């Protein structure tokens, strides 16, 4: 960490990173957009072929949990499974 000393915080000021990302709703929306962008990517798409609904949900759930933890927030509860679909 000595190489980074004196360069300031990596987390922007103005509240926790978790809050700046939009808390659970913002993190969940970001993860969803990332997964859908990955599926549309020609290079990454083969990794998603044949993925069941359960496997997709598990991927999304685990990814959201990791992002919440990394951002310093509480454990997040995934509420939306598909975009624009109410819980």
N, C-alpha and C positions, 0 to 999 in steps of 0.2 A: 504494500500500500504506500510505500514511500514515494513511488513514482507519481502518485496522484495527490500527494500532500500539497496543500496550498492552492489547489485548483477549485475549491468550493465543493458544494454538495452536488451529487448527481441527480438528486430529486429536486424538481423545481419548487420554488417557494410558493406560498399561498395555499397551504393545506397539504394533507397527505396525498401521495400519489394515487392511492385508492379513490379519494374524493375527486381528484383532478381527472381521473379516467371515467368518472360518472358512476362511481360505486358499482354495485353488482349489475345494474341494468346496462351501464356503459361497457363494462368488461364483457358481459355476455354478448352484447351486440357486436363488439369488436372481434371476439372469438368466432362468432357466426360468419362475419364478413371474411375473416381470414380463411376459414375452412372452405367457404364457397369459392373464394378466389383460388385456393389451392386445387379444388376439384376442376375448375375451368382451365388450369394451367396444363399445357400439353405434357410437360416433363413430370409433374407430380400426379396427374390424373390416374395413371395405372395403379398407384398405391390405394386409391379409393374404389376401384372397380370391384364390384361384388360385395361391397360393404353393406351389411344388413342395417336396418333401422336401429336395432339395439346397439350395434357397434358404433354407428354414428353418434348416438346419444351418449354412449360411454366416453367416446373421444371428446365430445364437446364438454361433458360434465367434468372430466378430469382436467381438461385444458383450462376451463373457467376456474376450477379450484386452485390450480397452480398459479394462475394470474392474480387471483385475489390474495393469495399468500405472499407472492412476490411483491405486490403493491402495498403490503402492510395492512390489509383490511381483514375483517373477520371472514370466516368461511362463507362462501356464497351459495345460495340455493338457486339452482337453475330452474327458471320458471317457464321458459319458452323452448319448445322443441324445434319448431319450424318458424321461419320469419313470417311476420304478419299473422300469426296464429295465436289467438288468446289461449292462456293457460287453461 
